[in-house]
Amino acid sequence: MPQLLAALPDARDFHLDSISRVHVDRYSRGRVVLVGDAAYGNALGGFGTGLTIVGVCVLAGELMTAGGDRERAFAAYDRKFRGYAKVAEKVNAGALLAPSSRSRIWLRNKLFSVAPLFTRVMALMDRFATDIELEDYPSSAPGATSVIATAPATSPPD
Ligand SMILES: Cc1cc2nc3c(=O)[nH]c(=O)nc-3n(C[C@H](O)[C@H](O)[C@H](O)COP(=O)(O)OP(=O)(O)OC[C@H]3O[C@@H](n4cnc5c(N)ncnc54)[C@H](O)[C@@H]3O)c2cc1C
């Protein structure tokens, strides 16, 4: 780290930016609908990919259910998904994962290296990850079985 810091002033290819998050009060307008980071980015929470995949499933399922009525589908997606995406709206793990002082870095490292503490953090993440009851949406292919299995809210993530 000291070597890296010393080399920074002369580096020509160094880029530093902030991670920013925009809170949107709805996921769609007209024919445009947001999914994933664009709608509920959770970059520093470590759960953005999961949110995106589940969001895509719900959006696709609602589009199928609405049979082409995109206004109805977008409204249902917004209504059913916003609760699950609350982790991205309310939690900011930045201060915990990228702390700005030595003592907080020490604390963070302890959190991830002491098994009982780590287990509690993971249990909290599990609560967010499983806090949705996915519907048994119809498949697009006629005669095919459903594409999404219903998972109980208490089951652990894969
Ligand atoms: C450093 C870092 C670490 C992360 N770690 C984790 C982790 O451990 N676990 C986790 O679950 N999540 C993590 N995430 C978050 C995760 O990467 C995102 O939540 C996830 O990729 C969001 O998927 P997305 O499809 O919404 O967006 P993206 O994966 O960003 O996909 C958007 C795509 O759109 C393309 N694009 C942008 N503009 C245009 C345009 N105008 N025209 C065409 N294409 C365009 C981009 O090139 C990109 O390919 C991390 C993110 C970062 C930055």
The ligand as a Gaussian input file, in Angstrom:
#p B3LYP/6-31G(d) Opt

LIG

0 1
 C      -16.585000      -3.071000      -7.427000
 C      -17.930000      -3.756000      -7.413000
 C      -18.085000      -4.936000      -6.692000
 C      -19.313000      -5.582000      -6.660000
 N      -19.426000      -6.734000      -5.938000
 C      -20.600000      -7.381000      -5.932000
 C      -20.733000      -8.619000      -5.228000
 O      -19.807000      -9.113000      -4.595000
 N      -21.938000      -9.241000      -5.260000
 C      -23.012000      -8.722000      -5.937000
 O      -24.087000      -9.326000      -5.941000
 N      -22.906000      -7.562000      -6.619000
 C      -21.732000      -6.885000      -6.640000
 N      -21.615000      -5.717000      -7.339000
 C      -22.804000      -5.146000      -7.984000
 C      -23.123000      -5.845000      -9.303000
 O      -21.993000      -5.840000     -10.136000
 C      -24.268000      -5.076000      -9.954000
 O      -25.320000      -4.895000      -9.024000
 C      -24.812000      -5.812000     -11.158000
 O      -23.792000      -5.994000     -12.119000
 C      -25.959000      -5.016000     -11.768000
 O      -26.335000      -5.592000     -12.993000
 P      -26.967000      -4.686000     -14.109000
 O      -27.275000      -5.612000     -15.237000
 O      -28.063000      -3.863000     -13.534000
 O      -25.842000      -3.624000     -14.513000
 P      -24.438000      -3.883000     -15.201000
 O      -23.874000      -5.213000     -14.828000
 O      -23.620000      -2.666000     -14.881000
 O      -24.775000      -3.935000     -16.745000
 C      -25.073000      -2.776000     -17.454000
 C      -24.523000      -2.962000     -18.869000
 O      -25.015000      -1.915000     -19.694000
 C      -23.958000      -1.492000     -20.526000
 N      -24.266000      -0.119000     -20.935000
 C      -24.204000       1.014000     -20.224000
 N      -24.566000       2.054000     -20.957000
 C      -24.899000       1.572000     -22.174000
 C      -25.375000       2.163000     -23.381000
 N      -25.600000       3.469000     -23.468000
 N      -25.602000       1.345000     -24.443000
 C      -25.399000       0.022000     -24.354000
 N      -24.949000      -0.607000     -23.228000
 C      -24.710000       0.170000     -22.158000
 C      -22.716000      -1.592000     -19.630000
 O      -21.545000      -1.664000     -20.423000
 C      -22.994000      -2.901000     -18.895000
 O      -22.518000      -4.012000     -19.595000
 C      -20.402000      -5.046000      -7.381000
 C      -20.241000      -3.868000      -8.124000
 C      -19.021000      -3.230000      -8.123000
 C      -18.853000      -1.956000      -8.941000

